Amino acid sequence: MQAAVVVVGSVNVDVVAELDRFPRPGETLRAAGVRRNVGGKGANQAVAARRVHEAVAFIGRVGEGPDGSDARAALDREGVDVTGLRTVADARTGTAFIQVADGENTIVLDPGANEAWDDLDDTERSVVSEAAVVVCQMEVPTAVTAAAADACTGRLIVNAAPAGALDATLVARCDPLVVNEHELAVLAGRSVDGIGDARAAAAAMTRRGARSVVVTLGARGAVWVTGDDTGEVSPPRVDVVDSTGAGDALVGVLAARLAVGEDLRDAVRWAVTAGSLAVRTTGTHAAYPDLATVADHVADIVSKS
Ligand code: RIB
């Protein structure tokens, strides 16, 4: 397997309850609808990348049984190379319990097999080392992410989600580090309030070693910062049906565009376009746009320096 984009990360079964509103503590609510689909930040990013790029591989872990087989089959159907998706004996596949109401979501995670590894094997290292872009997130052990960073000879994207501390060696490899405002606040050790403040906190992360930083701002788009340049992109207003996994669509498309040699400024425009298209319908993979759709909408993005 030789892929331009290699995602090393999590795969889950998402059990999604669609609600009219979120329940209060102690309250029982009837769901308006319930569905199961394959998710996990890593798997979502791989599928989003594959929608716009032909050569994408995923390295991760599932448990034995139907959930693991379903996840593998779903990624395979999408055209993602799943040679590096291994099955762990006596482990269950990760499960995410998701509530969606008014376009927002809450997620409770049972990581299962996503936590049942602490290194890459020789084959996986070799796949990672041949990739133009390697993508990691924080839903697998930090030792796995460190191993991926170590093996990566191309560009490393670290999406620090869910929020958590990052080792200085890893920060220094990020090109870019991708965070939302909350994740940036955790890394910066202070609150981050508004676009200007997000730029300032992102610039501080570059001074801590990150080669570049992209801060995702939901409906407001994203800001990006490198050592000597910065910019901001805003999508047109859209009606949000379900924002679950929209950040993953952004990261996957960002990786794919960087892998074809686009610069960060233009890659972020494509990525924000994909993220904004992904909130228009329910689900994650089902909502991710293909290359032609993103290309049709990328001109609607407003860029500012
Ligand atoms: O980012 C959305 C994803 O987070 C979901 O698919 C869920 O599995 C959790 O990992």
Boltz pocket constraint, residues with backbone or C-beta under 6 A from the ligand:
constraints:
  - pocket:
      binder: B
      contacts: [[A, 10], [A, 12], [A, 13], [A, 14], [A, 38], [A, 39], [A, 40], [A, 41], [A, 44], [A, 95], [A, 96], [A, 107], [A, 139], [A, 244], [A, 245], [A, 246], [A, 248], [A, 284]]
      max_distance: 6.0
